[in-house]
Amino acid sequence: MGMITRKPTLEKISPEFGSSIFVRRHENYTFQEEVKPFWHFHPEIELIYVNKGKGKRHIGNHLSYFNNSQLLLIGPNLPHNGFTDRLTINGSQTLIQFKPDFLGTHFFNIPEMERINNLFERSKKGILFGVKTKKKLGDKIERFAKKEGFKKILVLLEILHTLAKAEDYTLLNADGFAFETEAQDSAKIDIIFKHVNQNFTEHISLDEIADKVSMTVPAFCRYFKKVTGKTFTKFVNEYRVVHATKLLSESQISITDVCYECGFNNFSHFNKVFKEVTGKSASKYRGEVKRIIHN
């Protein structure tokens, strides 16, 4: 399944009449067109709780896979893909979206809201919460869709307060993805990502990729580094490693085959890059993945 299926689309979100918060709950996915993941961004903050699902997290320049469940908070205008895919069976997803100023411009600036304000700031990088917080809030988030009016606001504040106090979280996009760029930039990034996604199993030369966005190689290298904070080669290698982690956890093929399947043509180089990106060797990763996957 492609990493990006189309240009990051500005998604217009309309809450129901009389409400400032948009809530949607899907159960037992059959995966028709309407829930097909796509690459998009919006000014709303988004809280996602997937219960008993599998899928791919693609937030800014972070890409990883999850199995079982996840609780995420994604800040305004951070491009992301949908979170469940055809692997999701008997799962449910609850989505809560609201603008950072849905209670007025200054509401979250008061001293009592300082923690939540900090949470919103962190959410710009995309936050993944741990098992403890998931267990604490899962049911409450799933029941949220049934709340109405004043009660809805109160419960959302309670949820945000618990998230703000939580210590078991990871920032997904910690190395930054400067996406506060011009519209034409997002179109360029889309072309680059799409090309990498379709050709990462082969060698991708700088000439070839620069040509795709009608730039000279030096201009392309400067541009890519400025927008993503990393070199193009590093980005491609990271993408290959992400694909390798998927193969290591979902298939039985040998580690040598994984290496070549992901576009690396040298086994020791693959091992070196894999360790740089994940912090462990491919064999250690495969050994640990069964334990990690059920967190």
For each residue, the residues with C-beta under 8 A, 3 or more apart:
1: 37 56 85 86
2: 5 194 197 198
3: 58 63 81 193 196 197 239
4: 8 39 58 81 190 193 194 197
5: 2 36 37 38 39
6: 9 38 39 190
7: 39 186 187 190
8: 4 39 40 41 79 179 186 189 190
9: 6 38 39 40 41
10: 40 41 42
11: 40 41 42
12: 42
13: 22 42 44 97
14: 22
15: 19 20 21 22 97
16: 19 22
17:
18: 149
19: 15 16 22 148 149 152
20: 15 98 99 102 103 153
21: 15 96 97 98 102 152 153 156
22: 13 14 15 16 19 44 95 96 97 98
23: 94 95 96 97 144 145
24: 94 95 145
25: 92 93 94 95 142 145
26: 29 35 84 92 93
27: 91 92
28: 90 91 92
29: 26 35 53 84 88 89 91 93
30:
31: 35 36 85 86 88
32: 35
33: 36
34:
35: 26 29 31 32 82 84
36: 5 31 33 82
37: 1 5 55 56 81 82 83 84 85
38: 5 6 9 81 82
39: 4 5 6 7 8 9 58 79 80 81 190
40: 8 9 10 11 79 80 81
41: 8 9 10 11 77 78 79 80 179
42: 10 11 12 13 46 76 77 97
43: 76 77 99
44: 13 22 76 97 98 99
45: 73 74 75 76 97 98 99 100 120 123
46: 42 72 73 74 80 95 96 97
47: 71 72 73 74 95 96 97 141 159 163
48: 70 71 72 73 74 83 93 94 95 96
49: 69 70 71 72 93 94 134 137 138 141 142
50: 53 55 66 69 70 71 83 84 88 91 92 93
51: 69 91 92 93 94 138 142
52: 68 69 90 91 92
53: 29 50 66 68 69 70 83 84 87 88 91 92 93
54: 65 66 67 68 84 85 87 88 89 91
55: 37 50 65 66 83 84 85 87 88
56: 1 37 63 64 65 66 81 83 85
57: 62 63 64 65 66 70 72 81 83 128 172
58: 3 4 39 62 63 80 81
59: 62 72 74 78 79 80 81 126 172 173
60: 78 79 80 125 126 172 173 176 177 179
61: 173 175 177 228 230 235
62: 57 58 59 126 172 173 177
63: 3 56 57 58 239 242
64: 56 57 172 242 245
65: 54 55 56 57 245 246 249 250
66: 50 53 54 55 56 57 69 70
67: 54 249 293 294
68: 52 53 54 293 294 295
69: 49 50 51 52 53 66 91 134 138
70: 48 49 50 53 57 66 83 128 134
71: 47 48 49 50 128 129 133 134 137 138 141
72: 46 47 48 49 57 59 83 126 127 128 129 172
73: 45 46 47 48 119 123 126 127 129 163
74: 45 46 47 48 59 78 80 123 126 127
75: 45 78 120 122 123 124 125 126
76: 42 43 44 45 99 100 124
77: 41 42 43 179 180
78: 41 59 60 74 75 123 124 125 126 173 177 179
79: 8 39 40 41 59 60 177 179 186
80: 39 40 41 46 58 59 60 74 83 126
81: 3 4 37 38 39 40 56 57 58 59
82: 35 36 37 38 85
83: 37 48 50 53 55 56 57 70 72 80 93
84: 26 29 35 37 50 53 54 55 87 88 91 93
85: 1 31 37 54 55 56 82 88
86: 1 31
87: 53 54 55 84
88: 29 31 50 53 54 55 84 85 91 93
89: 29 54
90: 28 52
91: 27 28 29 50 51 52 53 54 69 84 88
92: 25 26 27 28 50 51 52 53 142
93: 25 26 29 48 49 50 51 53 83 84 88
94: 23 24 25 48 49 51 141 142 144 145
95: 22 23 24 25 46 47 48
96: 21 22 23 46 47 48 141 144 156 159
97: 13 15 21 22 23 42 44 45 46 47
98: 20 21 22 44 45 102 156
99: 20 43 44 45 76 102
100: 45 76 108 120
101: 104 105 107 108
102: 20 21 98 99
103: 20 107 108 153
104: 101 107
105: 101
106: 109 110
107: 101 103 104 110 113
108: 100 101 103 113 116 117 120
109: 106 113 117
110: 106 107 113
111: 114
112:
113: 107 108 109 110 116 117
114: 111 117 118
115: 118 119 161 164 165
116: 108 113 119 120 157 160 161 164
117: 108 109 113 114 120 121
118: 114 115 121 122 164
119: 73 115 116 122 123 127 160 163 164
120: 45 75 100 108 116 117 123 124
121: 117 118 124
122: 75 118 119 125 127 169 171
123: 45 73 74 75 78 119 120 126 127
124: 75 76 78 120 121
125: 60 75 78 122 171 172 173 174 176
126: 59 60 62 72 73 74 75 78 80 123 171 172 173
127: 72 73 74 119 122 123 163 169 170 171 172
128: 57 70 71 72 169 170 172
129: 71 72 73 133 134 137 163 166 168 169
130: 133 134 166 168 169 170 295
131: 134 135 168 295
132: 135 136 166 168
133: 71 129 130 136 137 162 163 166 168 169
134: 49 69 70 71 129 130 131 137 138
135: 131 132 138
136: 132 133 140 162
137: 49 71 129 133 134 140 141 159 162 163
138: 49 51 69 71 134 135 141 142
139: 142 143
140: 136 137 143 144 155 158 159
141: 47 49 71 94 96 137 138 144 159
142: 25 49 51 92 94 138 139 145
143: 139 140 146 147
144: 23 94 96 140 141 147 152 155 156 159
145: 23 24 25 94 142
146: 143
147: 143 144 151 152 155
148: 19 151 152
149: 18 19 152 153
150: 153 154
151: 147 148 154 155
152: 19 21 144 147 148 149 155 156
153: 20 21 103 149 150 156 157
154: 150 151 157 158
155: 140 144 147 151 152 158 159
156: 21 96 98 144 152 153 159 160
157: 116 153 154 160 161
158: 140 154 155 161 162
159: 47 96 137 140 141 144 155 156 162 163
160: 116 119 156 157 163 164
161: 115 116 157 158 164 165
162: 133 136 137 158 159 165 166
163: 47 73 119 127 129 133 137 159 160 166
164: 115 116 118 119 160 161
165: 115 161 162
166: 129 130 132 133 162 163 169
167:
168: 129 130 131 132 133
169: 122 127 128 129 130 133 166
170: 127 128 130
171: 122 125 126 127 174
172: 57 59 60 62 64 72 125 126 127 128
173: 59 60 61 62 78 125 126 176 177
174: 125 171
175: 61 229 230
176: 60 125 173 229
177: 60 61 62 78 79 173 227 228 229
178: 181 226 227 228 229
179: 8 41 60 77 78 79 186
180: 77
181: 178 185 186 189 227
182: 185 186
183: 186 187
184: 187 188
185: 181 182 188 189 227
186: 7 8 79 179 181 182 183 189 190
187: 7 183 184 190 191
188: 184 185 191 192 213 223
189: 8 181 185 186 192 193 227 228
190: 4 6 7 8 39 186 187 193 194
191: 187 188 194 195 212 213
192: 188 189 195 196 209 212 213 224 232
193: 3 4 189 190 196 197
194: 2 4 190 191 197 198
195: 191 192 198 199 204 209 212
196: 3 192 193 199 200 204 209 235 236 239
197: 2 3 4 193 194 200 239
198: 2 194 195
199: 195 196 202 204
200: 196 197 204 236 239 240 243 262 263
201: 261 262 263
202: 199 263
203: 263 265
204: 195 196 199 200 208 209 236
205: 208 209
206: 209 210 217 220 221 232
207: 210 211 217
208: 204 205 211 212
209: 192 195 196 204 205 206 212 213 220 232
210: 206 207 213 215 216 217 219 220 221
211: 207 208 214
212: 191 192 195 208 209
213: 188 191 192 209 210 220
214: 211
215: 210 219 220 223
216: 210 219 220
217: 206 207 210 220 221
218: 221 222
219: 210 215 216 222 223
220: 206 209 210 213 215 216 217 223 224 232
221: 206 210 217 218 224 225 231 232
222: 218 219 225 226
223: 188 215 219 220 226 227
224: 192 220 221 227 228 230 231 232 235
225: 221 222 228 229 230 231
226: 178 222 223
227: 177 178 181 185 189 223 224
228: 61 177 178 189 224 225 235
229: 175 176 177 178 225
230: 61 175 224 225 234 235 238
231: 221 224 225 234 235
232: 192 206 209 220 221 224 235 236
233: 236 237
234: 230 231 237 238
235: 61 196 224 228 230 231 232 238 239
236: 196 200 204 232 233 239 240 263
237: 233 234 240 241 273 277
238: 230 234 235 241 242 277
239: 3 63 196 197 200 235 236 242 243
240: 200 236 237 243 244 262 263 264 273
241: 237 238 244 245 262 273 274 277 278
242: 63 64 238 239 245 246 277
243: 200 239 240 246 247 261 262
244: 240 241 247 248 258 259 261 262 270 274 282
245: 64 65 241 242 248 249 278 285 289
246: 65 242 243 249 250
247: 243 244 250 251 253 258 261 262
248: 244 245 251 255 258 282 285 286 289
249: 65 67 245 246 286 289 293
250: 65 246 247
251: 247 248 258
252:
253: 247 257 258 261
254: 257 258
255: 248 258 259 282 283 286
256: 259 260 267
257: 253 254 260 261
258: 244 247 248 251 253 254 255 261 262 282
259: 244 255 256 262 264 267 270 271 282
260: 256 257 263 264 265
261: 201 243 244 247 253 257 258
262: 200 201 240 241 243 244 247 258 259 270
263: 200 201 202 203 236 240 260
264: 240 259 260 267 269 270 273
265: 203 260 269
266: 269 270
267: 256 259 264 270 271
268: 271 272
269: 264 265 266 272 273
270: 244 259 262 264 266 267 273 274 282
271: 259 267 268 274 275 281 282
272: 268 269 275 276
273: 237 240 241 264 269 270 276 277
274: 241 244 270 271 277 278 281 282 285
275: 271 272 278 279 280 281
276: 272 273
277: 237 238 241 242 273 274
278: 241 245 274 275 285
279: 275
280: 275 284 285 288
281: 271 274 275 284 285
282: 244 248 255 258 259 270 271 274 285 286
283: 255 286 287
284: 280 281 287 288
285: 245 248 274 278 280 281 282 288 289
286: 248 249 255 282 283 289
287: 283 284 290
288: 280 284 285 291 292
289: 245 248 249 285 286 292 293
290: 287 293 294
291: 288 294 295
292: 288 289 295
293: 67 68 249 289 290
294: 67 68 290 291
295: 68 130 131 291 292
